[in-house]
Amino acid sequence: MTPPDRSYVPAAGHGWALPFYDPLTRLLGVDAARRALVEQAALRPAQRVLDIGCGTGRLIVLVAHLHPDVEVVGLDPDPKALARARRKVERAGVSVQLDRGFADALPYAPASFDRVFSSFMLHHLEPTQKVAALREVRRVLEPGGALHLLDFGGAGPGPRGVLARMLHGGERLRDNFGGRIPVLMTQAGLADAREIGHRAMLFRQIAYYRATA
């Protein structure tokens, strides 16, 4: 089913910047950060995994490469990003299902995934969309399944001024700091929501989170 046309923030912030997204994220160390997120999830054979906001597919290809016995699904609203992801999947020779859709209206049955990943996606959403997306994650997770989330954030105060505007707007980014992400997870019905760790990435702090269904 084709999702309805809606506005969304592309992976690179602007559609014209998409060709530069992969080189820039490699330069910033995002690949290493995503690998740590995958390791955090402790995937097991025959599990079903969803990456919401999969963008150009770097995380899903990594998961499929490291865990060929895991079923991998990637979802993104941007058809141009999905086209790049498909080419990447084909070049890597891995098996991945790619779907177009939105995080707050996941086109999947309840309790259909063991793990859900979110990598640098949450800050793309409007404040009112974040809890809705996390509720959808709770719905599609099997009992005992887990959400593993990586984004700009942490317990400290967020960036201000020019940096906040660069990161897709200070309003969207505000909920990522001050310990707000575990609060949003809990409001969405997820359990044991907590920050697992954080690290510096050039001038930006990133944080890892986990919550269970």
C-alpha positions in Angstrom: 0.0 0.0 0.0 1.3 3.4 -1.0 1.6 5.8 2.0 -0.2 9.2 1.8 1.9 12.1 0.7 3.1 14.0 3.7 6.0 16.4 4.4 9.1 14.9 6.0 12.7 15.9 6.6 15.1 14.0 4.3 18.1 12.1 5.7 20.5 14.9 4.8 18.1 17.6 6.0 17.4 18.8 2.4 16.7 16.9 -0.7 19.5 18.5 -2.7 22.0 17.3 0.0 21.2 13.6 -0.3 24.2 12.8 -2.6 26.5 14.1 0.1 24.9 12.3 3.0 27.0 9.1 3.0 30.4 10.8 2.5 29.6 13.3 5.2 28.4 10.7 7.8 31.5 8.6 7.1 33.7 11.7 7.8 31.8 12.4 11.0 32.2 8.8 12.3 28.6 7.8 12.1 29.3 4.3 10.7 31.3 3.4 13.9 28.5 4.8 16.0 25.9 2.7 14.2 28.0 -0.4 14.5 28.0 0.1 18.3 24.2 0.4 18.1 24.0 -3.0 16.3 26.3 -4.6 18.8 24.1 -3.2 21.7 21.1 -5.0 20.3 22.7 -8.5 20.7 20.8 -9.9 17.7 20.2 -13.7 17.5 19.5 -16.0 14.5 15.9 -15.9 13.1 15.0 -12.6 14.7 13.1 -10.0 12.7 14.5 -6.5 12.7 13.1 -3.1 11.6 15.0 0.0 11.0 12.7 3.1 11.0 14.0 6.0 9.0 16.5 3.8 7.3 17.6 6.5 4.8 20.2 5.4 2.4 20.5 2.0 4.0 23.8 2.1 5.8 22.5 0.5 9.0 20.4 -2.2 7.4 23.2 -3.3 5.1 25.5 -3.4 8.2 23.0 -5.6 10.1 22.4 -7.9 7.1 26.2 -8.3 6.6 26.9 -9.0 10.3 23.8 -11.2 10.8 22.9 -12.9 7.6 20.5 -15.2 9.5 18.4 -12.2 10.7 15.4 -10.9 8.7 15.9 -7.2 8.0 13.3 -4.6 7.1 14.0 -0.9 6.4 11.4 1.8 6.3 11.7 5.4 5.1 9.3 8.1 3.7 11.8 9.4 1.1 11.7 7.5 -2.2 15.0 8.9 -3.3 16.8 7.7 -0.2 15.1 4.3 -0.6 16.4 4.1 -4.2 19.9 4.6 -3.0 19.3 2.0 -0.3 18.2 -0.5 -2.9 21.3 0.0 -4.9 23.4 -0.4 -1.8 21.6 -3.6 -0.9 22.1 -5.0 -4.4 25.8 -4.1 -4.4 26.3 -5.8 -1.0 24.5 -8.9 -2.1 22.4 -9.1 1.1 18.7 -9.8 1.6 16.7 -6.8 2.9 13.1 -5.7 2.6 12.6 -2.0 1.9 9.3 -0.2 2.4 8.1 3.3 2.1 6.2 4.7 5.1 6.2 6.9 8.1 7.4 6.1 11.7 4.1 7.2 13.3 2.0 4.9 11.0 4.1 1.7 10.6 2.6 -0.6 7.9 3.2 -3.8 10.0 1.2 -6.1 12.2 1.3 -5.9 16.0 4.1 -7.9 17.6 5.9 -8.6 14.3 9.5 -7.6 15.2 12.0 -8.7 17.8 14.1 -5.5 17.5 13.5 -2.0 16.2 16.4 0.4 15.4 16.2 4.1 15.1 19.4 5.8 14.0 19.6 9.6 13.8 15.9 9.7 12.9 14.1 11.0 16.0 15.3 14.5 15.7 13.7 14.7 12.3 10.2 14.5 13.8 8.1 17.3 15.1 7.6 17.2 18.9 4.0 15.9 18.5 5.1 13.1 16.2 7.8 11.6 18.5 5.5 9.9 21.0 3.2 8.8 18.2 6.2 7.1 16.5 7.4 5.5 19.7 3.9 4.2 20.3 4.0 2.6 16.9 7.3 1.0 17.8 5.7 -0.4 21.0 2.9 -1.8 18.9 5.0 -3.7 16.4 7.5 -5.1 18.9 6.9 -8.6 20.3 6.5 -8.8 24.1 10.1 -8.6 25.4 11.4 -7.1 22.2 13.5 -4.0 22.3 14.0 -0.6 20.7 17.6 0.5 20.2 17.9 4.2 19.4 20.8 6.4 18.5 20.6 10.2 18.1 22.0 13.5 19.0 21.2 13.9 22.7 22.1 13.1 26.3 21.2 14.2 29.8 22.9 17.6 29.3 21.5 20.8 27.7 21.2 20.8 23.9 22.9 23.0 21.4 21.7 26.5 20.8 21.8 29.2 18.1 23.3 28.3 14.8 24.1 24.7 15.7 20.6 24.0 16.8 19.2 25.4 13.6 21.7 23.4 11.5 20.4 20.2 13.1 16.9 20.6 11.5 15.6 23.2 13.9 16.0 23.8 17.6 12.4 22.9 18.3 12.7 19.4 16.9 16.0 18.9 18.7 14.9 20.1 22.1 13.4 16.8 23.2 16.7 15.0 22.5 18.4 16.6 25.5 17.9 16.9 29.2 16.9 13.3 29.7 13.8 13.7 27.6 14.1 10.7 25.3 13.6 8.1 28.0 10.6 10.1 29.2 9.0 10.1 25.7 9.7 6.3 25.5 7.9 5.8 28.8 5.0 8.0 27.7 4.6 5.8 24.6 4.2 2.6 26.7 7.7 1.3 26.5 9.3 -0.2 29.6 12.8 0.1 31.2 13.6 3.2 29.0 17.1 4.4 29.7 20.2 6.0 28.2 22.8 3.3 27.7 25.8 5.5 26.9 27.0 8.5 25.0 30.0 9.7 23.0 31.3 12.8 21.3 31.2 13.1 17.5 33.2 16.2 16.5 31.2 19.1 18.1 28.1 17.1 18.7 27.1 14.7 21.5 25.3 11.5 20.6 23.6 9.1 22.9 22.4 5.5 22.9 19.0 4.4 24.3 17.2 1.2 25.0 13.6 0.3 25.9 11.5 -2.8 25.8 7.9 -3.7 24.9 
